[in-house]
Amino acid sequence: MRRDYPELFNVTPNIKDSYASNLADYTELLVKMRITPVLIDGTLLGWYRECGFITHTSDLDTAVLIEEYSEKLVETLKKNSHFKLIRILGIPDRLEFKIISLGRAIDLHIIYHNGTDGFDYTNGLDMGTRGKYIWRYPRLTKVCTGDLKGHLMFVPCNVEEMLTACYGNRWDVPHLTWNYQWWSSGANVEYGGEYSEEEMLRAVKYL
């Protein structure tokens, strides 16, 4: 990878390798609440394709199954000064959390299940347009462990299937333009309408 795409690695990365230690602490915090956070999206891609963090990525993507979610997670993160919960997006069936730690954002997505087509999905909200988005994934039925810079992480066992859903069949080829738009670039993203102004009052909470 470094030989074929030197332009991606001859720059200072936004997230240093040492941040893996902090991500491991975050994982341990959730595990103590009987919650298993898995790497998804760009963080999963970086782990699998590049054995680290993608050079130009600026945040981290994790997810937990809806079955493991409880209000205890929110209350614990509200009180935690190191992993600080700063924003909750969505109404109860479209939740997404943003956590700040050591100057970097960790996005925590809730994985919901679609009983009609057998797929899982996560949600997003464009606050500027009030647009609702969903990302469809193959069903997460089994979680494996992986090594990220010497630290244990949880990952979907069907990792290549997940990456293909998110980035297409050529997920192994870097996105050289660095112009990746979260609301449109993914192969699995769908527009789901928009919140009303009244709904937005409930769908965005800053802490």
N, C-alpha and C positions, 0 to 999 in steps of 0.2 A: 504493500500500500504506500509506504513512504517513498519507495523507489519510483513508482508509477505516477504519483501525484505529489511531487515535492513542494509545490506551491501551497498546499494545504498545511504543511508541517514546518515550513521555514518562517513561521510567524509565532509570536507569543500567544499561547492559548488563552482564551477567556477564563476557562476553569482549569486550574492547575491539577496535576495528578494527585497532589497531596489532599485535595478536597474529598477524595474517596474515603479517607478516615472519618471525615465529618458525616458523610453520607451513611457510613456504617453505624455511627452513633445515632443517627436519625432512625435507621432501621431497627436498632436495638430498642429505642424508645417506644416504637410502635409495637414491637414484638412483646414487650412487657404488658401491653394492653390486649394481648392475644389478637393482634392485627398483623397481617403479613403484607408489607409493601413490596410490590414487584416493580422492576424497571420497565418502562414502556417508551414508545416513540423514539425520540432522538437519543435519549440516554441508553435505551436498550440497543439501538443501532450502534452507538459508539462503543459500547461494551463488546458487542459481538463482532463488528467489522474491524474496529481499530484498536481493540483491547484497551480502551480508555475512554476519554471524553472527546467528542468531536471538537476540533480546534476552535471553530467559530461559534459554537453554541454558547448561549449566555444564561441558560437556566437548566434545571433538571426535571425530568418527568418520572413520576411514580404513580402507582394506582393501587387501590385495595378493592376487594369485592364488597358489594353492598351488604352481603350477609355478615361481614365483619365490622361494618360501620356502626357506631353508636355515638350518642352525644358526649360520652366520656372522652372521646378523641378530641372533640372541640374544646371541652373544658380543660383538658390537660394541656393542649397547645396554647390556650389563652394564658395560662399561668407560666409557660416555659419561656424564659428570657433568651435561651440560646436558639431554640427553634420557634420563632415568633410567628404566630398566625396573624396575618395582617388583613386578609380579605376572604370572604365567602361569596361565591357566585352561585346563582341558580336557586330555584325553589326545590322542595324535598326530593323530587325525582330527577333533578338535573344538577347535582351539587359538584362543585369544584373548589378547592382550597389553595390559597397561595401562602407559602411559608418563607420567611427570610431567615437565613443563617449565614454568618460570616460574609455578609454582603452579596450573597447569591440567593436567587429565588428557587425554591423547590415547589413545583406544582404537584398537588395531590389530587388525583382524579378518582371518582367513584365509578366502579365498573358495574353497570346494570345489565340485566338479561332481557332479551327480546324473545318471548315464548313462541312467537309465530314463525320465525325463520331460523332460530337456533344460534343467533349471533349475540355477542356482547356489544356494549357501546358505552362511550364516555361522552361528556358534554362540554360545550364551551359557549361563551357569550361575548359578542362584540359590543362593548358598552357604548361605542360611538353611534352605531346603527340600531342597537337593541336586537341585533340578529342572534338567533339561536342556531347552534351547530351541533351535530353529533358525529362521532367517529366510530365506525363499525369495525369489529374485530371478530376473528374466530373465537369460539367459546374457550375460555380459560378454565380448563378442567384439572390441570395438574401444575404445581409449582416446583421448580428445580432451584438449585443453588449454583452460583457462579463466582469466580474470583475477579474482583476489580482492583487492580493495583495492590494485591495482598489482603483484600478485605472481602468478607462474605456478603454477597447480595442475593436477593431472591429474583428469579426471572421466570417467565413462562417457559414450560418445557417445550412447547411448540413454537420456539423462537423464530424460525425461518418462516413459518406460516404467518405469524404476527407481522413480521417485517414486510413480507410480500403484500399483505393486506394494506399496510400503511404506506409503503413506498413503491409498490409495483415489483415486477419480476427482477428488475435490475437494481435492487436495493444495495447491491455490492459495489455499485459505482457511485463515487461521491458527487454531491450536487455542487458543481464547480462555480456556479454564479453567486452562491452564498445568499441568494435572494429567495429565501424559502418563506412563504406566507402561511401562517398557521391555519387560516380560514379557507384556503383554496388550494394549496400545493399538494396536500396529502391525497393519496389514491382512495382513501376510505372516508373522506369528509363529505358530509351532506348538509345542505342548508335546511333548517327546520322552521322557517318562519321567524317572527319577531315577537318580543314581549311588548305588551301595551305599556303606556307610561305608568299606569297604576301597578302593573306587575313588576316593573323595574324597581319600584320603591321597596319591594320585598326580595327582589332577586340579587341585589348588590348590598353587601354589608361590609363596611370597613371597621376594623377593630383597633 
